[in-house]
Amino acid sequence: MNKLISLLIMVCIGLSCYAQDIALPSPNKTGGKPLMDALNDRRTTREFSDKELDVQTLSDLLWAAYGFNRENMRVVPSANNKQEFTVYVVLKTGVYVYDAQENLLILKVSGDWREKAGKQDFVATAPLNLVYVADLKITSKETAGVDVGFIAQNVYLYCASVGLGTVVRGWFDGDEIKTAFGLDANQTPILTQTVGYKK
């Protein structure tokens, strides 16, 4: 009986870890395939296993997508350096905001909201969906449409470099995402991107 109680306590503690912010390890900023090899291996994947990404891979991926490589300067360009995007990270455990300065995932909504990130079936079971949300107070939707391409391409190249699959997607319900994620009137989802291990 004591073993059962101990096991239940351990499970509850483990589950509670998922219902809070996630501190990421420092991203690895070296290694991977040479650029020309990664470009050659870049593919779109629409079939994913449900194997979760470890936190180191998640940290590296997010840094490649929208981290800082100089003081207050991102790894991707943006018009007039407005840095108008927030990257929402949708995992089985919740919806998080990527804080690149602190290397932290800040929990916004608990629970499995992956199906809200897009219309395709694989979205609900792939381990990770990224939702790129622009602040239209500081940029236009047209400019955001260009800037988000840099983020998505960095994710494609990172995935090609380490053997992950990814697909960028425009087929989602923006209003549904805004409601589910608690976005304000100026926050607009521009693109979404699914990442995971290939089936």
C-alpha positions as a printed Julia matrix, in Angstrom:
199×3 Matrix{Float64}:
   0.0    0.0     0.0
   2.83   2.41    0.89
   4.47   1.68   -2.47
   1.24   2.53   -4.27
   0.9    5.82   -2.38
   4.54   6.68   -3.12
   4.01   5.9    -6.79
   0.9    8.1    -6.94
   2.77  10.97   -5.27
   5.63  10.63   -7.78
   3.17  10.63  -10.7
   1.41  13.73   -9.35
   4.72  15.52   -8.86
   5.78  14.54  -12.38
   2.54  15.77  -13.87
   2.69  19.04  -11.98
   6.06  19.74  -13.59
   4.29  19.89  -16.91
   1.77  22.43  -15.69
   4.29  25.21  -15.15
   6.97  27.19  -16.92
   9.78  25.14  -18.48
  13.37  26.31  -18.03
  15.32  25.32  -21.14
  18.98  24.34  -21.13
  21.39  26.63  -22.94
  21.07  26.07  -26.69
  23.88  24.34  -28.56
  25.04  26.92  -31.1
  27.58  24.74  -32.87
  27.41  21.49  -34.79
  24.79  20.14  -37.11
  25.24  19.63  -40.82
  27.04  22.14  -43.03
  24.63  24.67  -44.54
  24.75  23.28  -48.08
  24.01  19.76  -46.78
  21.07  21.06  -44.73
  19.71  22.91  -47.77
  20.03  19.75  -49.82
  18.2   17.72  -47.14
  15.4   20.24  -46.52
  12.02  18.53  -46.94
   8.4   18.96  -45.95
   7.04  16.21  -43.72
   3.37  15.5   -43.05
   3.66  12.22  -41.14
   5.03  12.4   -37.61
   5.57   9.92  -34.82
   4.29  10.88  -31.37
   7.81  10.72  -29.88
   8.38  13.89  -27.87
  11.36  16.18  -28.37
  13.81  16.31  -25.48
  14.32  19.72  -23.86
  17.8   20.19  -25.35
  16.46  19.71  -28.88
  13.56  22.03  -28.08
  15.97  24.69  -26.8
  18.2   24.4   -29.87
  15.22  24.52  -32.24
  13.68  27.59  -30.61
  17.01  29.42  -30.58
  17.41  28.68  -34.31
  13.86  29.92  -34.89
  13.79  33.14  -32.89
  16.64  33.34  -30.4
  19.22  36.06  -29.95
  22.68  35.77  -31.5
  23.81  39.26  -30.42
  22.64  41.65  -27.74
  18.99  42.44  -28.52
  19.38  41.07  -32.07
  17.63  37.92  -33.3
  18.97  35.11  -35.45
  16.39  36.21  -38.04
  15.93  39.67  -39.57
  12.76  41.75  -39.27
  11.72  44.96  -40.99
  13.3   47.9   -39.1
  14.29  45.35  -36.44
  10.76  45.49  -35.02
  10.92  41.89  -33.76
   7.14  41.82  -33.99
   6.64  38.11  -33.37
   5.84  36.02  -30.35
   6.48  32.3   -30.8
   3.8   30.17  -29.15
   4.96  26.62  -28.41
   2.13  24.09  -28.36
   3.0   20.85  -26.59
   0.9   18.02  -25.19
   1.16  19.66  -21.76
   0.11  23.19  -22.69
   0.58  26.36  -24.68
   3.76  28.29  -23.88
   5.41  31.52  -24.98
   9.1   31.29  -25.88
  11.08  33.87  -23.9
  14.39  33.94  -25.76
  16.09  36.34  -23.32
  15.48  34.03  -20.37
  15.55  30.8   -22.41
  12.23  29.88  -20.86
   8.85  28.55  -21.93
   6.18  30.54  -20.1
   2.97  28.6   -19.58
  -0.08  30.42  -20.96
  -2.71  27.66  -21.1
  -2.54  24.2   -19.49
  -3.7   21.08  -21.29
  -3.43  19.59  -24.74
  -4.39  22.28  -27.28
  -2.47  20.88  -30.26
  -5.62  20.32  -32.32
  -6.3   24.09  -32.22
  -3.02  24.74  -34.04
  -4.32  23.58  -37.42
  -6.81  21.67  -39.51
  -4.7   18.68  -40.62
  -5.04  15.44  -38.65
  -1.34  15.16  -37.81
  -1.37  18.49  -35.94
  -3.19  16.97  -32.96
  -0.69  14.12  -32.48
   2.68  15.58  -33.55
   4.79  16.46  -30.5
   5.25  20.17  -31.31
   3.41  22.94  -33.09
   4.78  26.45  -33.33
   2.37  29.34  -33.81
   3.91  32.58  -35.05
   1.89  35.51  -33.72
   2.53  39.06  -34.95
   1.76  42.22  -33.03
  -0.08  44.37  -35.56
   0.33  47.45  -33.36
   3.94  47.63  -34.52
   3.83  46.16  -38.02
   1.52  45.43  -40.92
   0.22  42.0   -41.8
   2.07  42.2   -45.13
   5.41  42.91  -43.47
   4.77  40.21  -40.89
   4.11  37.81  -43.75
   7.63  38.4   -45.03
   9.34  38.31  -41.63
   7.71  35.05  -40.57
   9.25  33.37  -43.61
  12.69  33.84  -42.08
  11.61  32.11  -38.87
   9.97  29.21  -40.69
  12.98  28.69  -42.94
  15.34  28.62  -39.96
  13.17  25.88  -38.46
  13.27  23.97  -41.75
  17.07  24.19  -41.87
  17.48  23.22  -38.23
  15.21  20.21  -38.74
  17.12  19.17  -41.87
  20.36  19.49  -39.93
  19.34  17.18  -37.08
  16.98  14.74  -38.81
  13.61  16.1   -37.68
  10.57  16.58  -39.88
   8.62  19.82  -40.26
   5.9   21.47  -42.3
   4.84  25.11  -42.32
   1.08  25.56  -42.47
  -1.38  28.27  -43.34
  -4.48  26.11  -42.85
  -5.69  27.04  -39.35
  -8.5   29.02  -37.75
  -6.93  32.26  -36.53
  -9.96  33.27  -34.47
 -10.01  29.87  -32.77
  -6.31  30.21  -31.9
  -6.84  33.75  -30.58
  -9.61  32.54  -28.28
  -7.87  29.35  -27.12
  -4.52  31.07  -26.46
  -6.01  34.26  -24.96
  -4.52  36.62  -27.55
  -5.47  40.28  -27.6
  -7.03  42.17  -30.52
  -3.66  43.17  -32.02
  -2.09  39.71  -31.82
  -2.61  37.81  -35.07
  -1.44  34.29  -35.94
   0.39  34.5   -39.29
   1.68  30.95  -39.79
   1.96  27.7   -37.9
   4.61  25.0   -38.15
   4.58  21.4   -37.01
   7.8   19.69  -35.9
   8.54  16.13  -34.9
  10.28  12.89  -35.69
   9.35  11.41  -39.06
   7.26   8.25  -39.13
